[in-house]
Amino acid sequence: MWKNYFKIALRNLLKHRRITIINLLGLSIGIAAFLLIFLFVQYELSYDQYHTKRDRIYRVSREWLNDNKESNLHLGHLAPPFGPYLKADFPGIIEESVRLTSFNALVSNEEKDLHIVEEHFFFAEEGLFNIFSWNLIEGNAEILSDPKAVILTETAAKRYFGDEKAMGKTLIFEGDVELQVSGIMEDVPQNTHFHPQIIASFKMVEAYFGREQMMQNWGSNNFSTFLLLEEGQTAENLEAKIPGFIDSHLGEYNGIPASETNLLHLWPITDVHLYSQLDSEIEPNGDIKYVYIYSVIALFILIIACINFINLATARSMRRAREVGVRKVMGAFRTHLIRQFLTESILLTLLSLAIAIVLLSLILPEFNNFVQREIQFALNSNLALMALLIILLVGVVAGSYPAFILSSFQPCTILQANQQPKGKHPYLRSALVILQFTISTALFIGVITVEKQLAFMQNKSLNFNEKQLAVLPINETIAAQYDNIKDRLLQQEGVSAVSKSSRVPSGRLLDSQGIRAEVGNEMQDVKFRVADIEVDHDFFNAFEISFLTGRNFDLQRASDSTEAFIINASAVTAMGWTSAEEALGKKVNYGGGSRIGSIIGVVDDFHFESLHQPIAPIIFLIADQRNNNLTVRIDQQHWDKTIAYLKEQWSYFMPNVPFDYYKIEDRFQEQYDAEERLSNVVTYFSVFALIIAALGLIGLASFTAEQRFKEIGIRKVMGASVWQILLLFSKKFTVLVLVALACASFLAYYIMDKWLETFPYHSEIPWWSFVLAGTASLIVAWITVGTQTFKAANSNPVRVLRD
């Protein structure tokens, strides 16, 4: 029986080749898009799932609140005392705590004269391998108790030693510290929210800063802290005890318990990648928001493809209705017909799935480059289950109309009337066409809105000149000779300014200390966060930041280096001063009394951070403790020559350190990569949606013209022109597309308005996007319907009417 079903199904698919091809193309594209996003979502959800103790591993973050309980800073890092004290204060709840810190470190293999600035160099405590499921190939978990030991991943070992055996060899850290390779571990899986390449002992950090000093430092939040809870313990149980822990160690501030403005949060390690986009992270994370967006778009594409199948099935219902009548007269039961129609639908879905897998294997490498992931296409239980669900759901849902509706027709009604039974499927077809074009048009509007927002962020004035600024790192060697280096650079043609600072625009404002300021003729505690930037006297000139009032730091005034402050306009407003002029001369006590002085100038607000963050209050001061960025402004015409000179000087001052720099404007652009990827994804999928919708219209228009051949012949005999017939047949589809445009406009406006609200600074949804999207949809509909109608309208009426 099933063999017969399969044979008849294959015969029907081959007989109606054009419709089969349309369905195959539409379903293949839809399934390929859906599977592609499924692989992406599966990969994103798999982050850190491989850890055997993942259900008990938590990352701790630290958040500060203003007096109004609004968050003003939330870091994914903690101060050094938190980890040890948490473990000590909660025995029986916390089994293990581990602190990690990372930075770009110069690592050398002097035997090979190899010097690399390692971007993934970590210091970690001994409990690291008790928490994380990373496999040591050589060495043991006690390695990190040795201050001079270092662990390399397989990739790092090959990078530094080639095919030689790395164990026991020596690497030089920061030019003068010898480290012995005491362990080799497998590369950390890519689906991990951070990727160490070299791991050294945390005891080196304690030796450098002093363990006792670190245990008293509650302000240096540079340490990632992970906890492993005891079996049977819950995060909720620990979090309930944390406010008391904070108060016991941090006490009160101005009579307010520290726990009311200082919070700790526990993050399940499997949530960090998708749900944690804090002000500091070990590495940039993904975002569950974009996972949802991609998933919905892929689902829409699959729905549009299924709509094609249903529409074409209803359009062919007259022919299939007569087939049903004949089969029933010949003795077929309804169950036989249902099996027959479902076999055809599932067979078509299977063929589409096979084509989709081929398409998927072709586009996956490019997609990986696009989303910056290493997604593998491999048959596993999840993928096999999803393929089975697609076959069943798409095959059954898309084939449900012919299977369950046509099979219910009475043969006497069908054969006697010589027509399909009356029903609502013409209205169903219209509704489905509207749904198709609603989705595709809404996607089109979304493309334009995302592109406009991206262009807005990329082109909005930052209120300083971010062009032609090169930033180089400053280490102790450069810092010791900074004045000499600066003089040399300023003598170079094309160099207009040189400055050093603790942070530079395009970075994050993560530094802040307590501040008191003169407000209302008295010194008051400032109850909100004011970010601080340590600068030199040429910072504002180098970045071409304009002053609203007051003056710049003056090198000739010694007091400016110890008693002067400059603030931005946002700080003036936040302080409660009525104008920038009022702020001049106000006394400021900064850093808990470590610096006392007055405000000498107010600069205009400028975007220090990307447009994802609002402009924050900032205070600038002359200091030299954290100035680790050297900024050089270079004329464009002398750029290459000056960079070559910088490289030459770099090799002179630091012969074993690779030369590296970045441009401020490039760093700003990189921060909008997520929006750029979203724009590209929506663009590609919008094109897919329009193609699939157009394929469906081709099939529908073809059937409509075929059914109305006689009408067309009579109209031509009566004098109707081809263009009149085209207009008549296109009118219905035009109305459907216009209805879809109205629905899409409402849907797109609501969704995109919510999306734009996530940005502190954003463009508006352009009105012309609705016109352009509607016009594009109409053109697609007119072309697809017009080509089929034009073919029918040009047929010879005599040939049509003689039958």
N, C-alpha and C positions, 0 to 999 in steps of 0.2 A: 504493500500500500504506500509506504513512505517513498519507495523508489519511484512509484508512479507520480506522486506529488512532486518530487524533485524534477522528474523528466518534463512534466507539464510546466512547472515553474520556469525551467531553463528555456523551454520552447517559447513561452510567453515573453520572457526578457529579450530573446533574440528576435522575435517577431516585431516587437516595438522598440527597435534599436535607438531611435532618437530619444524617446522618453527614458529608456534605460540609461543612455549616456548622460542625459541631464541629471537624472537621479544619482548616478554614480559620481559624477563630478561634484555635485552639491554635497552629498553625504561624505565623500572622501575628504573634501576640504574642511567640512564641519568636524568630522571625527579627528582629523589630523590636528586641527587647532585645539580641540578639546583635550586630546591626549598630550599635546605639547605642554599646555598649561597644567594638566594633571601631573606630569613629570616634574614641572617646576614647583608646584605646590607641595608635592610629595617630598621633594628635596628640601624645600624651605622648612617643612615641618619635621624633618629628620635631624635638624641641628642638635647636637649633643645628646641624641637619643642612644648612642652606642655605649655610653658610660653605664657600667653594670649597677652602680649605686645612684643612678640619676634621680630616683624618687626621693633621695635624702640629701642631695647636693643643692646648696643655695648660694647665690651671690648676694652680697650685702651692699646697699647703696645708702647714701647720706643726703638728706634734704633739709634745706633751711626755709623757714617761713617768716614772712613779715608779721607785724603786729595784727594785721587784718586776716591772718591765717592763709594768705596767698603765698604760693611757692615762689621764691626768688632765685633759687639755685638747687639743682638736683644732680649730684655726681654719682657716677658708677664706681668711684674710688673712695677710700676711707683714709683717715689719719692712721699712723702706724700702731697706736696702742689698742685700737678696737679689737683686732683679731685675737691677740693673746688674752685680753681681759674678758672677752666674751666666753672663750673656752674655760678660763679659770673660774668665772662667776657662775657658770651654768653646767657643772658636772652632772652627768646623767642625762643631759639634754643634747649637748654638743659633744660629739665623739672626736672631731678633728677640726682645726681651723688652719688655713694656709693663706699667707700673704704673698702676692706677686707684684713685681713692678718691672716695667720695661722701658727702654729708650733706645735710640739709635746709638750703637756702640761701635767703635773702631776695633776690629778684630784682625789680627795679622798672623800669618804663617811665615815667619822670617826665613825659613829654609827655602821656601819657594818665592820669596819676595812678593808675597800676596797680601794685600791690604784691602779689606772690605768694610764698609759701613753697614753693619748688620741691623736691619730694621726690626727684627724679631728676636732681640736679645732679652732674656728674662732672668731675673733673680727670683728664686722661689725657696720656700721653707721645706723642711724635711718631709712633711706629711703629704707632699704633692701627689705621690703615686698611691697613697692610701685613698685619695679622693677621686682622682681622674684615672680612667682606664686606658692609660697609654702603656704600650708594651716595650719594655727594655729588652733589647736584643743582647747587649753585653752590659755587665755591671749589675748593681742591685739597688734597692730602694734606699739604702743608707748613704748613697753617694753624696747627697746634698748636705750631709753633716760635716763634710770636709770643705773648709773655706776656699781651697785652691782647686777644687774639682769642678769639672764642667761636663755637661751632657750634650751631645750633638744628635740631631736627627740624621737619618741616613742621607738625606739630600744635602744637609750642611756638611757632613763628613766627606761626601764626594766633592763638594765645592771647595773645601780647604785642602784635602789630601788626595783627591783623585782616586785612583784605584789602590793606593797604599792603605795599609791597615792604620786606622786612626787611633785606636786604643793606646793609651800611654804616651801619645805625642803631646807636644806643647803648643799652645796658642797664646798670643800676647794680647792682653786687653788694654785698650786705651794707651798703647805705646809703651807701657812699663810694667804691667802686672802679668806675671806668668800664671797660666791656668793649664792644668793637666786634663786631657780627655780621659775621663774615668767611666763613661757610659755612652752607649749608642742606643737610641730608641727609634722605633718606627716613626715615619712621618705622621704628624697629627692629621687625622682625616679632614678633608676640606669642609665637611659640614660641621665645623666647630666654630664657635664665635670668637676664638682667638687662636693663633697659629705660631707657637714658639718654634724657633729653629735651633737656638742655643739656650740652655738653661744652666745658670750658675747658682752657687749657694747664696742664700739670703744673708749668711753670716758676713759676707763681704760688705753688704750694705750697712749692717750693724757695726762692723769695724770702722767703716768710713765716717758714719754720722755719730757713732757712739750709742750703744744699746740703751743706756739709761736716759740719754737725751731724747731718743726716739720714743721711749715709753712715756715721756712727759709732753710730747708734741701732738696736740690735738688739732692743729691747724693745717698741717701739710698733707693734704688729701691726694696722695699720689699712689696709693697702694690698693690693688684689687684684692678683695678679701672673700674667700669662699669657706663655707661651713659644711661639715658633714654631720647631720643629726643622727642621734642614736636611733636604732630600730624601734619603731613604735611611737616615736616622738613626732609632733606636728609643728609646722611653721607657725600656726596660729597660737599654739601654746607658748612658743618662744617670743613671738611678737608682743604678746600680752605682758611679758616681763621686761621688755626693752625700755619703756619709759622710766621705770625705776632704776634700771641699769645706767641710763644716761644721767639721771639726776644724781646718782651716787658718785659718778666720776666727774661730771662737768659742773655740778652744783647749780647755782643761780646766776642770772645776769640781770642786774637792776631790779632785783627782787622777784624776777620771773623764773620759775623752774626751767632748766635748760630743755627739758623734754617737750615744752610747749612750742618751741621754735626750732628745735633740732631733732630730726627724726631719722630713724634707721628703718630700711625696708628690706625684706627678704624676697629674693627673686628665684623661683625654681630655675635651675640651670637650663632646662629645655625651653624656657620662656624668654631668655635673654635676647636671643637673636631677633625674634620677631616683635617683641613687645617693649624692648628697652632702647629708647632713643634719647638718652640722657645728655646732660651737658658735658660729660666726659665718659668715654667708652674705651676699652682696650683697642678695639678695631670698629670701623663703621658697621652697624648692624643692618639687617633687613627691616621690613616694615609690614606688619600684618595687613595694614590698610591696602597696600598694593597687591598683596596676595588675594584679598577679597575682590579688588577691582579686576585683576586679570581673570580670576575664576568666573566672575559674572559675565565678562565679555566673551570668554570661551563658551560658556553655557548658552549665551545668546546666539552665537554662531551655529552651535549644534541645533538649537531650536529652529532657526531659520532654515537649515537644511532639512529638518524633519517636516517643516511646513510645506516645503516644496513637494515632498513625497506625498503628503496628505492631499494637497491641492491637485496634483496630477492624478491621484487615485480617484478623487471626486469628479474630476473632469472626464475621466474615462468611464464613469459609472454607467452611462447608457449602454456602451458596448458590453461591459461586464455584467450589466443587469440581464441582457438577453442571454448571455452565457450561463448565468445563474438559473434562468428559467429553463433552458434546454437541459442543463444538468439535473435539475430537480425532476423534470418530466422523465428523464432517463433513469431515475431511481436514487439520485444522490441525496444523502441526508445533510442537514445543516452543519453538523459537526465535520462532515467530509469537506464541505466548502470552506469552513473556517480554517481547517488544517491546510487546505490548498493555498488560500490567500496568505496565511501566515508564513507558509514555506517560501512563497515568492518574496515576501517582505524580508524575512530573515536571510534568505540567500543573497538578496541585493545588499543587505547590510554587511554580510560576510565579505562579499566582493569589495564593498566600499572600505571595510576595515583593512583588507589586504593592501589596497591602494594607499590608504591613509598611512599605514606603517612604512611603506616605501617613501612617501612624502616626508614623513617624520624623520626617518634616518637621513634624508638629504638636507633638511633644514635645521636639524638639531645642532650641528657644529656652529653654524652662524648664530643661532639663538644663544648658545653658550657664550659666544663673544659679546653678544648684545647685553645679556644680563650678568655677565662676569661670574659665571658659575661653571662647575664641571659636572653637569648632569649627564649620566650615562643611560643609554637606551639598552636595557637588559630585561629579559623576561623574568619577572619575579611574581610572587603570589599576589601582590597588590595590583600590578599591571594586568596580570591574567584575570583577576577578579573584575577590574574595571572594564577590560575588553568584553568579558562575558556580560556585564551589566549593560554595556552599550548595545551589544547584539540583542539582548532580550528587550531592553527598554525601547531602543530606537526601532528595532524590528517589529515589536508588538504594538507600540504606540503609533508608529507611522503606518503600520498595516492594519490598524484597528478598524478603519472605516470600511474597506472592502471586506474584511473578515467578518465583522459583526453586523454591519448595516446591510450590505448587499446580500449576504447570505440569508437575511430575513425576508427578502422579497417573495411575494406569492407568484408562482409561474403563470397562473391564468391571467393575472393583471399585466404582467410584463409582456407576454406573448400576444395577448389580445390587443393591447393598446399600441404595441410596436414602439414603445417608448419607455424611458425610465420612469419608475414610480415617482410621484410627487414627494418632495421632501425639502429639507432646509439646507441641503448642502451647497446651493449657490450662495446663500448668505454665509455659510461656513467658509467657503472659498474667499469671499470678500473680506470677512473678518481676519482670516489668516494672512491675506495679502497686506491688509492694513497693519497687522502685527509685524510682519516682515519689514515693511518700510518704516515703521515707527522705530524699530531697533536700529536699522542701518542709518536712518536719518539722525537719530539721537547720537549715535556714535560719531557721525560726521560733525555735528555741532560740538561734541566733546573734543574732537581733534582740534578744531579751530580755537576753542577756549583754552585748552592746555597749551597750544602753541603761543597764543597771545600772552598768557601768564608767564611762560618761559621767556619770551622776548622781553616782557616787562621787567623781569628780574635781571636779565642779562644786560639790559640797556638803561635801566634806571640810574640816574645820577647818584653816586655814593657820597657826594658833597666833599670829595677830595679827589685828587688826580691819581688813580690807581695804575695808570699806564707807565710803562718803562721803568718799573721798580724791580730790581733784583734783590733777593734776600739770601744771605749766606749765614750759616751757623757760626756762632762765636764760642770758642772754647777758651781754656785758660791761656793758651799760647797767644791766640789772637787778642784776648783781653789785655794781656800784659803789654802788647805793642800797638794797642788800638790807635793812639794819637799819631804814631808814626805811619801806620797803614792809612789812616784817614787823610793825612797830609799828602801822601803819595797819590792816593786816588783822586783827590781834588785837583791835582796838577795835570791829570789826564784830560785830554780834549774829549768833550762829550759828557763828562761827569759833572753834574750841577749840584749835587748834595749827597752827603754821607751821614748816616745816623745809626745809633744803636738803641735798642729798647728791649723790654722784657717780653713784649708781645707785639705783633704787627697786625694791621687790618687783614681780614680774611681768616684770622684765627678766632678762638673763643675767649671770652672775658671770664676767666676762671679765678682770678686773683682778687681778694678783697680782705680788708682788715677793719676793725672797729673804728668808728669815726664820731667825733663830736664837733659841732659847728655852732657858730654864733647866729642864732635866729631869734628875732625879737629882742635884741640887746642882751641876750643871755646865752650861755653855752648849753646846748641841749644834745642829748644822745640822738643820733640819726637812726631811726627805726626801720630802715630799709637798706638794701644792699647797694653799695657804691663800689664799682669795680675800679681797681687801680692799675695804672700802667707806669712802669719805671722807664724814663726816657733820658735822652741827653738834650743839650741846648738846641740842636738842629732838627729835632723830630718833626715839628710842625712845618718847617720849611721844606724838609725832604718830601713830606706827603702833601704839601700844598693845602693845608687845612686853614681855613679863614677864621679870623678872630671877630667876634661880635663886639667885644670891648676889652679894654686892658691891653696888656703887652705879652710878649713871648719871654721865655727865660733868657736872661742876659748873662753871658759868660763873664762879663766884667764885674758883675755884682755877686760877691761871694755868698751873700745871704740867700740868693736864689737857689743855691745847691742844697740848702739845709732848711729854709723857712718859707719857701714859696710853693704855691699850688696853682694849677690851672684846671678848670672843670669845663664840662660841656653844657649846652643849653638844657638838656634833660635833667642834669643834676640841679641846675638853678630852679627849675619848675618843681622837682621833687622835694627840694629843701623848703619850699614855700616862699622864696624870695620873689618879689613882683617883677623884677627885671634883671638883666645881666649886669646893668650898672649898679644895682643895689648890692649884688654879690661881691663886687670889688672891695677889697680890704677886710672882708669878714674873716674872723679868726677861725682856724681849723686845728683840731687836735686829732692827729691821725695815727692809727696803729697802736691804740692803747696808751697814748702819751709818748710814744717813741719819736714822734715828730710833731712839733708845734710851729705854726706859721700862719700865713694869711693868703687869701686868693688874690692873684695878680692879674688874671686874665680869664676870659670866658670864650671858648671856641664854639662855632656853629655845630649843631648836631651833624654827625656823619656816620655812615654805616660801617662800624668797625667789624661787625659780624655780617653774615649773609642775611638776605632778606627773609630768611626763615625765622629770625629773631627780631623783636622790636629793639629800638635804640635804647640802651641802658644808661643810667647815670654813670659817669666816668670821672675820676680824678687823676691828674697827671702830676708826677713829681720827679725831680732829679734824684736819681739813685743809681748805684752800680752793682747791686747785689744779684740781680736776676737778668741783667741785660745780655741775653744770649742770641740776639738777632742783629745782624749787620745789614742795613738797607742802603742800596746805592741807586740814585736816580741817574739814568743814562739816556742821552739823546738817541732817538731811533737810528739816525744815520751813522752813529758811532757804536751801535750796540755790539756787533760782532767783534769789532776791534777791542772794545773795552772788556768784554767777557773773556777774550783771549788773554788780555793783560791780567785780569783777575785770576785766571787759571794759572798763569805763570807765577804771580806773586804768591798764590796759595801753595804751589809746589815749593816755593822758596821758604816760606814761613813754616809750613807743615808738610815736609817732603813725603811722608808715608800715609797721608790722609787723602783719599780720593776727593777731587773737586766736585762740589755739587751746589746747585742753587735752584731757586724757583722764582717765578714771576707772580707778583701779587694778583694781577688780573686773571692769570690762568687758575690760580687757587680759588678765586671767587667762582669762576665758571665751573670748576669741578664739583662745587657744592650743590649744583643744580642737575647733577647726573640723574637722580631719581626721577625728576620731572621730565628730563629729556627721554629717558627710557619709556616712561609712561606715554609720552607723546608719540613715540615711534610705535609702541605696541598698539595703541588705539588707532593710529593711522593704518597700520597693516591690517588689523582686524576689521576696520571699517571698509577697506577695499574688498576683503573677503566677503563681508556681509552684502555689499552691493553686487558683487559677482554672483553670489548664490541667489540673491533675490532676482537678479536679471535672468538667471537660468530658469528660475521658476516661472517668470513672466513669459519667457520664450515658449515654454511648454503650454502654458495656459492660453496664450494668444494663438498658438498653432491649433489647439483643439477648438477654440472658439471659432476661428476662421473655417476649420474643417466642417464644423457642425452647421455653419451658416453659408456654405457654398452656394446653395440654391438661392438664398436671399440675395447674396452678392450678385449672382447671375441676373436675377430679375431686376435688381436696382440698375445694373449696367445697361440692360435692355431698355429700361425706362429712361435712360439718359444720365444716370449718375456718373460723375467723374471719379477717377481713382482717388483724388484728394478728398472728395466728399465722403467716400467710403472710409478712408483713413481716419478722418475726423470723427465719423460716427462710431467707429470701433475703438478709438483711443479715448473717447469721452469718459467711458465708465472707469477705465484704469486711471485716468487723470483725477477723477473725483476721489478714488480710493487713495491715491498718493497724497492728495491735499488733506484728506482726513488724517492720514498717517503723519503728515507734517504738523498738524495741530497737536496731535497726541505727543509727538516727539519733542515739540517745542516746550510743552509743559514739563515733560519728564526730564529733558536735558537741562532746562533752566533750574529746576529744583535740585538735581544732583550736582551740577557744576557750581551752583551758588553755595551749596554746603561745602564743596571741595575748596573753593576760593576762600571761604571763611577760615580755613586752617592756616592761612598766611597772614601775618601782620600787615603786609603791604601787598596789594594785589590789584590787578586790572579788573575791568568790568566785562561781563559777557557781552560781546559785540552783537548789536542788533542785526548786522548784515550776515552774521553766521547762520541765522535762521533762513534768510533769503537765499544765501548761497547753497545751504544744505538742501532746501526745498527745490531749488532750480536743478541741482545735480541729480536729485532723485527723479524729478520729472523728465529730465533729459534721458536718463537711463531707461525709464519706463517707456517713453515715446520711441526711443530707438528699438528696444526689444519688441514692443508691440507692433510698431510701424513696419519693421522688416517682415514679420509674419503676415500682417494684414496686406501689405503691398504685394507680396507674392500671390496671395489669394485674389486680390483685386485685379491683378493683371492677367488672370486666367481667362480662357476663352469661354464666354457665357453659353455659347451653343453646346460646347462639350459638356458643361455642367447640367444644362436644362434638358438635353435629349434623353437623359436617363430618368 
